[in-house]
Amino acid sequence: NLHAILKEAGMSIANVVKLMSFLTRAEDFADFARIRARHLGVHRPASTLLVVSALAHPKFLVEVEAIAVR
């Protein structure tokens, strides 16, 4: 979803300056890190990752917020 939103705004992942990620299960960190690295490539924005007890819907396991600058 992030790639599509950035593209619609005329930007790319290179415009992302900050990511904030939320996981509901600490044991998912390794998989999350691998997937995140695949999507970010060599780009390394500032980032924060928190493990939380729940998100807005019980079935949600991950949420990612991004700040992009053009």
MARZAMAR-681142 format. One record per residue (C-alpha): residue in one letter; residue number from 0; x, y, z. Coordinates in steps of 0.05 Angstrom, whole numbers, plus 32768, in hexadecimal, padded with zeros to 4 digits. Example, Ala and Ser with C-alpha at 12.3 -4.5 7.8 and 13.67 -1.06 7.14 Angstrom:
ATOM rest  nr   xx   yy   zz
ATOM    A   0 80F6 7FA6 809C
ATOM    S   1 8111 7FEB 808F
***
This chain:
ATOM rest  nr   xx   yy   zz
ATOM    N   0 8000 8000 8000
ATOM    L   1 8038 8030 8010
ATOM    H   2 8057 802A 7FCB
ATOM    A   3 8013 8038 7FAA
ATOM    I   4 8005 8075 7FD6
ATOM    L   5 804A 8092 7FC8
ATOM    K   6 8043 8086 7F7D
ATOM    E   7 7FFF 80A9 7F7D
ATOM    A   8 8021 80E5 7F9E
ATOM    G   9 8059 80E5 7F6A
ATOM    M  10 808C 80C9 7F9C
ATOM    S  11 80B1 8089 7FAA
ATOM    I  12 80CD 8064 7FE6
ATOM    A  13 810A 8093 7FE0
ATOM    N  14 80DD 80CC 7FF9
ATOM    V  15 80CD 80A9 803A
ATOM    V  16 80F3 80CB 8073
ATOM    K  17 80D3 80A7 80AF
ATOM    L  18 80B0 8065 80BB
ATOM    M  19 808B 8051 80FA
ATOM    S  20 8078 8008 80FE
ATOM    F  21 804C 7FE3 8130
ATOM    L  22 804D 7F97 813A
ATOM    T  23 801E 7F72 8167
ATOM    R  24 804D 7F36 816E
ATOM    A  25 8097 7F3D 817D
ATOM    E  26 80A4 7EF9 815D
ATOM    D  27 8091 7F18 8119
ATOM    F  28 80CC 7F48 811A
ATOM    A  29 80FB 7F1E 80EF
ATOM    D  30 80C7 7F14 80B8
ATOM    F  31 80B3 7F5E 80BC
ATOM    A  32 80FC 7F74 80B7
ATOM    R  33 8107 7F48 8079
ATOM    I  34 80C8 7F62 8056
ATOM    R  35 80D8 7FAA 8069
ATOM    A  36 811F 7FA3 804D
ATOM    R  37 8103 7F87 800C
ATOM    H  38 80D4 7FC3 8003
ATOM    L  39 8106 7FF8 8019
ATOM    G  40 8142 7FDE 7FF2
ATOM    V  41 817F 8008 8004
ATOM    H  42 8155 8042 801E
ATOM    R  43 815A 804B 8069
ATOM    P  44 812A 807E 8086
ATOM    A  45 8127 808E 80D0
ATOM    S  46 80FB 8059 80F0
ATOM    T  47 80D9 8044 8130
ATOM    L  48 80BC 7FFF 813E
ATOM    L  49 808E 7FF0 8178
ATOM    V  50 806F 7FAF 818F
ATOM    V  51 8029 7FBF 81A7
ATOM    S  52 7FF2 7F95 81C7
ATOM    A  53 7FBF 7FA2 8190
ATOM    L  54 7FAE 7FCC 8153
ATOM    A  55 7F6A 7FE8 813C
ATOM    H  56 7F50 7FA4 8126
ATOM    P  57 7F60 7F62 814A
ATOM    K  58 7F76 7F42 8109
ATOM    F  59 7FA9 7F79 80F9
ATOM    L  60 7FF1 7F63 8109
ATOM    V  61 8019 7F9D 80EA
ATOM    E  62 800F 7FE7 80DF
ATOM    V  63 803F 8015 80BC
ATOM    E  64 803E 8061 80BB
ATOM    A  65 806B 8088 808B
ATOM    I  66 807F 80D0 8083
ATOM    A  67 8096 80E2 803D
ATOM    V  68 80B2 8124 8024
ATOM    R  69 80B3 813D 7FDD
***
